[in-house]
Amino acid sequence: MKISGKEAYYLMLREFPDIMNINDMCKALSVSTKTGYKLLQEGKINAIKVGRTYRIPKVHVLAYLKIVSQVQTA
């Protein structure tokens, strides 16, 4: 059974805000904070750095999980 990106967005990440911080992302992926930062620093998950914090859109997490196709960034 294959689900669409929109269905996955609502089923998997509905309890999280549209723009997640590192703690939200780690909780959603069930990984440690250290692993979360490693994923961001290696560019496996795209994020926006605002000051000293990262902001991660949900769609980038779904792209990392290969549920939706790659996200184009401007």
N, C-alpha and C positions, 0 to 999 in steps of 0.2 A: 504494500500500500504506500503510495507516494502522496505527500501532502504539498500543497502550494506554499510559497513563501508567506503569503498573507495568513494562511491558516496556522503555519508554524509560529508566526509573529504573535498571534493571539493565544495559542495553546501553550507555548513554551515560556514566553516572557511577559505575559499579561500583568503580572504583579510588580513588574519593574518599570521605572520611568522611561520615557522615550530616549532620553539622554542619560546614560548611566555613569556613575563614578566607578573607580577601581573596585571598591567594596561590593557594589551591586553586580558588576561584571563577574567577579570571582565567585560570588554566591550563585549566580545564574549558571556558571560553568562548573561549579563544585570543584574549584581549584584554590590553592593557597594564594595569598596576596603576592608572595614572591614569584610564583608561576605566572600570575596575572601581569605583573610588571615585565617579566621576561617576554611574554607574548607581545606586549606593546612595543618593547624596545627592539625586538627582532622584526617588527613590522608584520607579524602574522595577523594581528588585528589592528586595523586603522583607528586612530583616535586623534582628538584635537587636544593639544596641551594648552591650558589656560593658566598662566602663572606657573605654579608648582603642581597643579592637579591635571588629571586627564579627564576628558569627557568622551564617552564612547557611545555613539548611536547604536540602538538595538540592531539596526540593519547590518552593521559591520560585524556584530557578533554572529548573526545568522549567516553572513557571507563566510566567516571563518569556519563555521560548522558545515559549510557547503550546502546549505538549505536553499539559499537564494544565489543567483549569479553574482559575479563580482560587481561591486558598487563603484560607480564612477564618481570621482571627487573633482571638484572644480579647482 
